[in-house]
Amino acid sequence: MIIGINDLNEEQKELMFRVNELHTKCVGHDYKEGMKITKAWIDENSIVCVLLQNGEWYHYTKNQEWY
């Protein structure tokens, strides 16, 4: 279960999963397990933010980028 997912609308959820899939494909095999989303929220700029199982967090943008 992803904490905060119910606070996202459908468009934000789709974006989150799409960008996470792209993000996960870019990392090494040993790192992939830690790429599962554990928490999601929207920041003050209306950007989807995620906390990953590995403890890192990212902004996931409408341009399908992460930072």
Phi and psi restraints in degrees (range 20) as a CNS / XPLOR table:
assign (resid 1 and name C) (resid 2 and name N)
       (resid 2 and name CA) (resid 2 and name C) 1.0 -102.6 20.0 2
assign (resid 2 and name N) (resid 2 and name CA)
       (resid 2 and name C) (resid 3 and name N) 1.0 118.7 20.0 2
assign (resid 2 and name C) (resid 3 and name N)
       (resid 3 and name CA) (resid 3 and name C) 1.0 -64.9 20.0 2
assign (resid 3 and name N) (resid 3 and name CA)
       (resid 3 and name C) (resid 4 and name N) 1.0 131.4 20.0 2
assign (resid 3 and name C) (resid 4 and name N)
       (resid 4 and name CA) (resid 4 and name C) 1.0 87.8 20.0 2
assign (resid 4 and name N) (resid 4 and name CA)
       (resid 4 and name C) (resid 5 and name N) 1.0 -3.6 20.0 2
assign (resid 4 and name C) (resid 5 and name N)
       (resid 5 and name CA) (resid 5 and name C) 1.0 -62.1 20.0 2
assign (resid 5 and name N) (resid 5 and name CA)
       (resid 5 and name C) (resid 6 and name N) 1.0 -30.0 20.0 2
assign (resid 5 and name C) (resid 6 and name N)
       (resid 6 and name CA) (resid 6 and name C) 1.0 -70.9 20.0 2
assign (resid 6 and name N) (resid 6 and name CA)
       (resid 6 and name C) (resid 7 and name N) 1.0 -13.0 20.0 2
assign (resid 6 and name C) (resid 7 and name N)
       (resid 7 and name CA) (resid 7 and name C) 1.0 -85.9 20.0 2
assign (resid 7 and name N) (resid 7 and name CA)
       (resid 7 and name C) (resid 8 and name N) 1.0 -7.8 20.0 2
assign (resid 7 and name C) (resid 8 and name N)
       (resid 8 and name CA) (resid 8 and name C) 1.0 -95.3 20.0 2
assign (resid 8 and name N) (resid 8 and name CA)
       (resid 8 and name C) (resid 9 and name N) 1.0 146.3 20.0 2
assign (resid 8 and name C) (resid 9 and name N)
       (resid 9 and name CA) (resid 9 and name C) 1.0 -83.2 20.0 2
assign (resid 9 and name N) (resid 9 and name CA)
       (resid 9 and name C) (resid 10 and name N) 1.0 175.3 20.0 2
assign (resid 9 and name C) (resid 10 and name N)
       (resid 10 and name CA) (resid 10 and name C) 1.0 -61.8 20.0 2
assign (resid 10 and name N) (resid 10 and name CA)
       (resid 10 and name C) (resid 11 and name N) 1.0 -39.9 20.0 2
assign (resid 10 and name C) (resid 11 and name N)
       (resid 11 and name CA) (resid 11 and name C) 1.0 -62.5 20.0 2
assign (resid 11 and name N) (resid 11 and name CA)
       (resid 11 and name C) (resid 12 and name N) 1.0 -41.8 20.0 2
assign (resid 11 and name C) (resid 12 and name N)
       (resid 12 and name CA) (resid 12 and name C) 1.0 -67.4 20.0 2
assign (resid 12 and name N) (resid 12 and name CA)
       (resid 12 and name C) (resid 13 and name N) 1.0 -39.0 20.0 2
assign (resid 12 and name C) (resid 13 and name N)
       (resid 13 and name CA) (resid 13 and name C) 1.0 -63.8 20.0 2
assign (resid 13 and name N) (resid 13 and name CA)
       (resid 13 and name C) (resid 14 and name N) 1.0 -45.3 20.0 2
assign (resid 13 and name C) (resid 14 and name N)
       (resid 14 and name CA) (resid 14 and name C) 1.0 -60.7 20.0 2
assign (resid 14 and name N) (resid 14 and name CA)
       (resid 14 and name C) (resid 15 and name N) 1.0 -43.8 20.0 2
assign (resid 14 and name C) (resid 15 and name N)
       (resid 15 and name CA) (resid 15 and name C) 1.0 -59.8 20.0 2
assign (resid 15 and name N) (resid 15 and name CA)
       (resid 15 and name C) (resid 16 and name N) 1.0 -47.6 20.0 2
assign (resid 15 and name C) (resid 16 and name N)
       (resid 16 and name CA) (resid 16 and name C) 1.0 -57.3 20.0 2
assign (resid 16 and name N) (resid 16 and name CA)
       (resid 16 and name C) (resid 17 and name N) 1.0 -48.6 20.0 2
assign (resid 16 and name C) (resid 17 and name N)
       (resid 17 and name CA) (resid 17 and name C) 1.0 -70.3 20.0 2
assign (resid 17 and name N) (resid 17 and name CA)
       (resid 17 and name C) (resid 18 and name N) 1.0 -37.9 20.0 2
assign (resid 17 and name C) (resid 18 and name N)
       (resid 18 and name CA) (resid 18 and name C) 1.0 -64.1 20.0 2
assign (resid 18 and name N) (resid 18 and name CA)
       (resid 18 and name C) (resid 19 and name N) 1.0 -48.1 20.0 2
assign (resid 18 and name C) (resid 19 and name N)
       (resid 19 and name CA) (resid 19 and name C) 1.0 -68.3 20.0 2
assign (resid 19 and name N) (resid 19 and name CA)
       (resid 19 and name C) (resid 20 and name N) 1.0 -38.5 20.0 2
assign (resid 19 and name C) (resid 20 and name N)
       (resid 20 and name CA) (resid 20 and name C) 1.0 -62.4 20.0 2
assign (resid 20 and name N) (resid 20 and name CA)
       (resid 20 and name C) (resid 21 and name N) 1.0 -37.4 20.0 2
assign (resid 20 and name C) (resid 21 and name N)
       (resid 21 and name CA) (resid 21 and name C) 1.0 -63.5 20.0 2
assign (resid 21 and name N) (resid 21 and name CA)
       (resid 21 and name C) (resid 22 and name N) 1.0 -45.8 20.0 2
assign (resid 21 and name C) (resid 22 and name N)
       (resid 22 and name CA) (resid 22 and name C) 1.0 -62.5 20.0 2
assign (resid 22 and name N) (resid 22 and name CA)
       (resid 22 and name C) (resid 23 and name N) 1.0 -44.3 20.0 2
assign (resid 22 and name C) (resid 23 and name N)
       (resid 23 and name CA) (resid 23 and name C) 1.0 -60.2 20.0 2
assign (resid 23 and name N) (resid 23 and name CA)
       (resid 23 and name C) (resid 24 and name N) 1.0 -45.2 20.0 2
assign (resid 23 and name C) (resid 24 and name N)
       (resid 24 and name CA) (resid 24 and name C) 1.0 -64.1 20.0 2
assign (resid 24 and name N) (resid 24 and name CA)
       (resid 24 and name C) (resid 25 and name N) 1.0 -37.6 20.0 2
assign (resid 24 and name C) (resid 25 and name N)
       (resid 25 and name CA) (resid 25 and name C) 1.0 -65.5 20.0 2
assign (resid 25 and name N) (resid 25 and name CA)
       (resid 25 and name C) (resid 26 and name N) 1.0 -21.2 20.0 2
assign (resid 25 and name C) (resid 26 and name N)
       (resid 26 and name CA) (resid 26 and name C) 1.0 -89.0 20.0 2
assign (resid 26 and name N) (resid 26 and name CA)
       (resid 26 and name C) (resid 27 and name N) 1.0 -7.3 20.0 2
assign (resid 26 and name C) (resid 27 and name N)
       (resid 27 and name CA) (resid 27 and name C) 1.0 -103.3 20.0 2
assign (resid 27 and name N) (resid 27 and name CA)
       (resid 27 and name C) (resid 28 and name N) 1.0 163.1 20.0 2
assign (resid 27 and name C) (resid 28 and name N)
       (resid 28 and name CA) (resid 28 and name C) 1.0 -68.5 20.0 2
assign (resid 28 and name N) (resid 28 and name CA)
       (resid 28 and name C) (resid 29 and name N) 1.0 161.1 20.0 2
assign (resid 28 and name C) (resid 29 and name N)
       (resid 29 and name CA) (resid 29 and name C) 1.0 -55.7 20.0 2
assign (resid 29 and name N) (resid 29 and name CA)
       (resid 29 and name C) (resid 30 and name N) 1.0 -43.8 20.0 2
assign (resid 29 and name C) (resid 30 and name N)
       (resid 30 and name CA) (resid 30 and name C) 1.0 -67.5 20.0 2
assign (resid 30 and name N) (resid 30 and name CA)
       (resid 30 and name C) (resid 31 and name N) 1.0 -22.4 20.0 2
assign (resid 30 and name C) (resid 31 and name N)
       (resid 31 and name CA) (resid 31 and name C) 1.0 -88.9 20.0 2
assign (resid 31 and name N) (resid 31 and name CA)
       (resid 31 and name C) (resid 32 and name N) 1.0 -21.0 20.0 2
assign (resid 31 and name C) (resid 32 and name N)
       (resid 32 and name CA) (resid 32 and name C) 1.0 -57.5 20.0 2
assign (resid 32 and name N) (resid 32 and name CA)
       (resid 32 and name C) (resid 33 and name N) 1.0 -38.5 20.0 2
assign (resid 32 and name C) (resid 33 and name N)
       (resid 33 and name CA) (resid 33 and name C) 1.0 -59.8 20.0 2
assign (resid 33 and name N) (resid 33 and name CA)
       (resid 33 and name C) (resid 34 and name N) 1.0 -35.1 20.0 2
assign (resid 33 and name C) (resid 34 and name N)
       (resid 34 and name CA) (resid 34 and name C) 1.0 -78.1 20.0 2
assign (resid 34 and name N) (resid 34 and name CA)
       (resid 34 and name C) (resid 35 and name N) 1.0 0.2 20.0 2
assign (resid 34 and name C) (resid 35 and name N)
       (resid 35 and name CA) (resid 35 and name C) 1.0 -87.8 20.0 2
assign (resid 35 and name N) (resid 35 and name CA)
       (resid 35 and name C) (resid 36 and name N) 1.0 0.9 20.0 2
assign (resid 35 and name C) (resid 36 and name N)
       (resid 36 and name CA) (resid 36 and name C) 1.0 -68.0 20.0 2
assign (resid 36 and name N) (resid 36 and name CA)
       (resid 36 and name C) (resid 37 and name N) 1.0 136.5 20.0 2
assign (resid 36 and name C) (resid 37 and name N)
       (resid 37 and name CA) (resid 37 and name C) 1.0 -78.1 20.0 2
assign (resid 37 and name N) (resid 37 and name CA)
       (resid 37 and name C) (resid 38 and name N) 1.0 130.1 20.0 2
assign (resid 37 and name C) (resid 38 and name N)
       (resid 38 and name CA) (resid 38 and name C) 1.0 -110.6 20.0 2
assign (resid 38 and name N) (resid 38 and name CA)
       (resid 38 and name C) (resid 39 and name N) 1.0 -22.5 20.0 2
assign (resid 38 and name C) (resid 39 and name N)
       (resid 39 and name CA) (resid 39 and name C) 1.0 -150.6 20.0 2
assign (resid 39 and name N) (resid 39 and name CA)
       (resid 39 and name C) (resid 40 and name N) 1.0 144.8 20.0 2
assign (resid 39 and name C) (resid 40 and name N)
       (resid 40 and name CA) (resid 40 and name C) 1.0 -137.8 20.0 2
assign (resid 40 and name N) (resid 40 and name CA)
       (resid 40 and name C) (resid 41 and name N) 1.0 146.9 20.0 2
assign (resid 40 and name C) (resid 41 and name N)
       (resid 41 and name CA) (resid 41 and name C) 1.0 -157.7 20.0 2
assign (resid 41 and name N) (resid 41 and name CA)
       (resid 41 and name C) (resid 42 and name N) 1.0 168.2 20.0 2
assign (resid 41 and name C) (resid 42 and name N)
       (resid 42 and name CA) (resid 42 and name C) 1.0 -109.7 20.0 2
assign (resid 42 and name N) (resid 42 and name CA)
       (resid 42 and name C) (resid 43 and name N) 1.0 128.5 20.0 2
assign (resid 42 and name C) (resid 43 and name N)
       (resid 43 and name CA) (resid 43 and name C) 1.0 -84.7 20.0 2
assign (resid 43 and name N) (resid 43 and name CA)
       (resid 43 and name C) (resid 44 and name N) 1.0 -176.9 20.0 2
assign (resid 43 and name C) (resid 44 and name N)
       (resid 44 and name CA) (resid 44 and name C) 1.0 -66.0 20.0 2
assign (resid 44 and name N) (resid 44 and name CA)
       (resid 44 and name C) (resid 45 and name N) 1.0 -13.4 20.0 2
assign (resid 44 and name C) (resid 45 and name N)
       (resid 45 and name CA) (resid 45 and name C) 1.0 -103.0 20.0 2
assign (resid 45 and name N) (resid 45 and name CA)
       (resid 45 and name C) (resid 46 and name N) 1.0 14.3 20.0 2
assign (resid 45 and name C) (resid 46 and name N)
       (resid 46 and name CA) (resid 46 and name C) 1.0 63.9 20.0 2
assign (resid 46 and name N) (resid 46 and name CA)
       (resid 46 and name C) (resid 47 and name N) 1.0 31.2 20.0 2
assign (resid 46 and name C) (resid 47 and name N)
       (resid 47 and name CA) (resid 47 and name C) 1.0 -100.7 20.0 2
assign (resid 47 and name N) (resid 47 and name CA)
       (resid 47 and name C) (resid 48 and name N) 1.0 137.6 20.0 2
assign (resid 47 and name C) (resid 48 and name N)
       (resid 48 and name CA) (resid 48 and name C) 1.0 -71.7 20.0 2
assign (resid 48 and name N) (resid 48 and name CA)
       (resid 48 and name C) (resid 49 and name N) 1.0 127.8 20.0 2
assign (resid 48 and name C) (resid 49 and name N)
       (resid 49 and name CA) (resid 49 and name C) 1.0 -117.6 20.0 2
assign (resid 49 and name N) (resid 49 and name CA)
       (resid 49 and name C) (resid 50 and name N) 1.0 144.6 20.0 2
assign (resid 49 and name C) (resid 50 and name N)
       (resid 50 and name CA) (resid 50 and name C) 1.0 -134.3 20.0 2
assign (resid 50 and name N) (resid 50 and name CA)
       (resid 50 and name C) (resid 51 and name N) 1.0 145.6 20.0 2
assign (resid 50 and name C) (resid 51 and name N)
       (resid 51 and name CA) (resid 51 and name C) 1.0 -106.6 20.0 2
assign (resid 51 and name N) (resid 51 and name CA)
       (resid 51 and name C) (resid 52 and name N) 1.0 128.8 20.0 2
assign (resid 51 and name C) (resid 52 and name N)
       (resid 52 and name CA) (resid 52 and name C) 1.0 -96.9 20.0 2
assign (resid 52 and name N) (resid 52 and name CA)
       (resid 52 and name C) (resid 53 and name N) 1.0 163.6 20.0 2
assign (resid 52 and name C) (resid 53 and name N)
       (resid 53 and name CA) (resid 53 and name C) 1.0 -59.4 20.0 2
assign (resid 53 and name N) (resid 53 and name CA)
       (resid 53 and name C) (resid 54 and name N) 1.0 -28.4 20.0 2
assign (resid 53 and name C) (resid 54 and name N)
       (resid 54 and name CA) (resid 54 and name C) 1.0 -79.0 20.0 2
assign (resid 54 and name N) (resid 54 and name CA)
       (resid 54 and name C) (resid 55 and name N) 1.0 1.0 20.0 2
assign (resid 54 and name C) (resid 55 and name N)
       (resid 55 and name CA) (resid 55 and name C) 1.0 92.7 20.0 2
assign (resid 55 and name N) (resid 55 and name CA)
       (resid 55 and name C) (resid 56 and name N) 1.0 -7.6 20.0 2
assign (resid 55 and name C) (resid 56 and name N)
       (resid 56 and name CA) (resid 56 and name C) 1.0 -86.1 20.0 2
assign (resid 56 and name N) (resid 56 and name CA)
       (resid 56 and name C) (resid 57 and name N) 1.0 151.5 20.0 2
assign (resid 56 and name C) (resid 57 and name N)
       (resid 57 and name CA) (resid 57 and name C) 1.0 -128.7 20.0 2
assign (resid 57 and name N) (resid 57 and name CA)
       (resid 57 and name C) (resid 58 and name N) 1.0 152.5 20.0 2
assign (resid 57 and name C) (resid 58 and name N)
       (resid 58 and name CA) (resid 58 and name C) 1.0 -140.5 20.0 2
assign (resid 58 and name N) (resid 58 and name CA)
       (resid 58 and name C) (resid 59 and name N) 1.0 156.2 20.0 2
assign (resid 58 and name C) (resid 59 and name N)
       (resid 59 and name CA) (resid 59 and name C) 1.0 -89.9 20.0 2
assign (resid 59 and name N) (resid 59 and name CA)
       (resid 59 and name C) (resid 60 and name N) 1.0 134.2 20.0 2
assign (resid 59 and name C) (resid 60 and name N)
       (resid 60 and name CA) (resid 60 and name C) 1.0 -114.0 20.0 2
assign (resid 60 and name N) (resid 60 and name CA)
       (resid 60 and name C) (resid 61 and name N) 1.0 114.4 20.0 2
assign (resid 60 and name C) (resid 61 and name N)
       (resid 61 and name CA) (resid 61 and name C) 1.0 -97.0 20.0 2
assign (resid 61 and name N) (resid 61 and name CA)
       (resid 61 and name C) (resid 62 and name N) 1.0 166.1 20.0 2
assign (resid 61 and name C) (resid 62 and name N)
       (resid 62 and name CA) (resid 62 and name C) 1.0 -65.4 20.0 2
assign (resid 62 and name N) (resid 62 and name CA)
       (resid 62 and name C) (resid 63 and name N) 1.0 -18.9 20.0 2
assign (resid 62 and name C) (resid 63 and name N)
       (resid 63 and name CA) (resid 63 and name C) 1.0 -83.5 20.0 2
assign (resid 63 and name N) (resid 63 and name CA)
       (resid 63 and name C) (resid 64 and name N) 1.0 9.3 20.0 2
assign (resid 63 and name C) (resid 64 and name N)
       (resid 64 and name CA) (resid 64 and name C) 1.0 61.2 20.0 2
assign (resid 64 and name N) (resid 64 and name CA)
       (resid 64 and name C) (resid 65 and name N) 1.0 41.8 20.0 2
assign (resid 64 and name C) (resid 65 and name N)
       (resid 65 and name CA) (resid 65 and name C) 1.0 -117.4 20.0 2
assign (resid 65 and name N) (resid 65 and name CA)
       (resid 65 and name C) (resid 66 and name N) 1.0 163.4 20.0 2
assign (resid 65 and name C) (resid 66 and name N)
       (resid 66 and name CA) (resid 66 and name C) 1.0 -136.7 20.0 2
assign (resid 66 and name N) (resid 66 and name CA)
       (resid 66 and name C) (resid 67 and name N) 1.0 145.5 20.0 2
